[in-house]
Amino acid sequence: IPVQPFDLVVFGGTGDLSRRKILPALFRRVMAGQCPEGSRIIGASRSKLTADEFREMVRKSINEFVPAKEFKAADLEAFLLMVEYCAVDAFSDAGWTKLADTLSMGDNAIRTFYLSISPTLITPTTRQMASFKLITHETRVVVEKPLGTDLDSAKSLNKTLKDVFEERQIYRIDHYLGKETVQNLMALRFANVLLEPLWNSKYVDHVQITVAETVSVDGRGEYYDLSGAMRDMVQNHLMQLLCLVAMEPPSRFDADAVRDEKLKVIRALEPVSMRNTVRGQYRSEGEIASFLDHVGNSASNTESYVALKAEIGNWRWAGVPFYLRTGKALKKRVSEITLVFKPVPHSIFDDSNEGFQNKLIIRLQPEEGITLHMSVKEPGPGGMRLTEVPLDMSFADVVPEGVTIDAYERLIMDAVRGNQTLFMRGDEVEAAWAWVDHIIAQWDASSSKPHSYDQGSTGPEDAIALLARDARRWQPMG
Ligand code: BG6
């Protein structure tokens, strides 16, 4: 879908996220021909760089983070022609007039401000944007996580944003919503007649959502010790996935219709008791440092792993547990959602099929796809024996090469285009914090500590026990 020529200002343009994700995503969209001539990408940060010095940094980032086989030297040169730079200081007036002049020099109606900056800089930056009159009717602002660290801070962030922007102008990013399979989940549910009749407590036994990572928190210890898996992953990515699985069909595929339904799910979540949560920290492994070493705090109670049992108090899902787990330094990088269906009410075959449960697995990564586990007759003459087979749909097999795009590419272009469907609304973020805060408050008040687990394992033993108590098992982690 085409966009109009735009100006995109990246605050924190010299930072890590900009170099790794934002600039490469923009470069790919430019190469794909999606950014009309005259569009500009303006880096903005405190560093006193000239435009040429910033372009050099952009060149290095692209060479580092976009595989050489994806582009030609001329593509990069053409991209650099779109790039400009303004040094601005959030805490003073330095640089703002130049930024205002640069913006008003062009005649692009669409302005997108991408705030890839630390939370402490958001209030002063947005205030300066307002006082230097940078905000027009066609302005959007993209905000990165953390969107607060609890309900109070999320409310004050929302207030800061709403002091200068209207909600229709605010794009709160959760990059999980930009992943191809996450959108496919909506297509799967709402563009097919087959699944929706089964998508409820009558047929679904339980749901599992796993986001497992092999990486540790090495290098990010300081941030992570303050955040932990609950704030870093559950409050946003896992809860968004849960919403998309559990929400009612929206009446239209538009921003507010979708977000209204997600909000209803969050508000219907029952408070989780301490007993239904498991916290973990990875321990040291020979030479490899432990979580406590990585955060540099031997008394830390912060979790690098969390598992919990969530329940949704509404007609569709009453009695269907949603088990969530996420962690670092685990066995495999895998993000997937599994719906485990109930067994048939009465089996007419022999014991071989006793207790078999259909499973629908939606894989977000590493190999995106959807698998449905079915019971079929075992081939051969051996009578009516049953076996389980996967009906597999791997996106790599059905999508022509080069068609899938990275989450950031999709989300940035959606923001430029003015489509908020895949972005979180302020009330959604606050409701998610309210639910998460209740869990964290119980942890803080308790004297128990996170359980330690082996690096490269599937997490702490207690997480296995969480499901075993309900006579259930986690799906194998790869
Ligand atoms: C980020 C978290 O939001 O998501 C990181 O801050 C995490 O801790 C990352 O590693 C995972 O994203 P992805 O796309 O690699 O699954």
Boltz pocket constraint, residues with backbone or C-beta under 6 A from the ligand:
constraints:
  - pocket:
      binder: B
      contacts: [[A, 175], [A, 213], [A, 232], [A, 335]]
      max_distance: 6.0
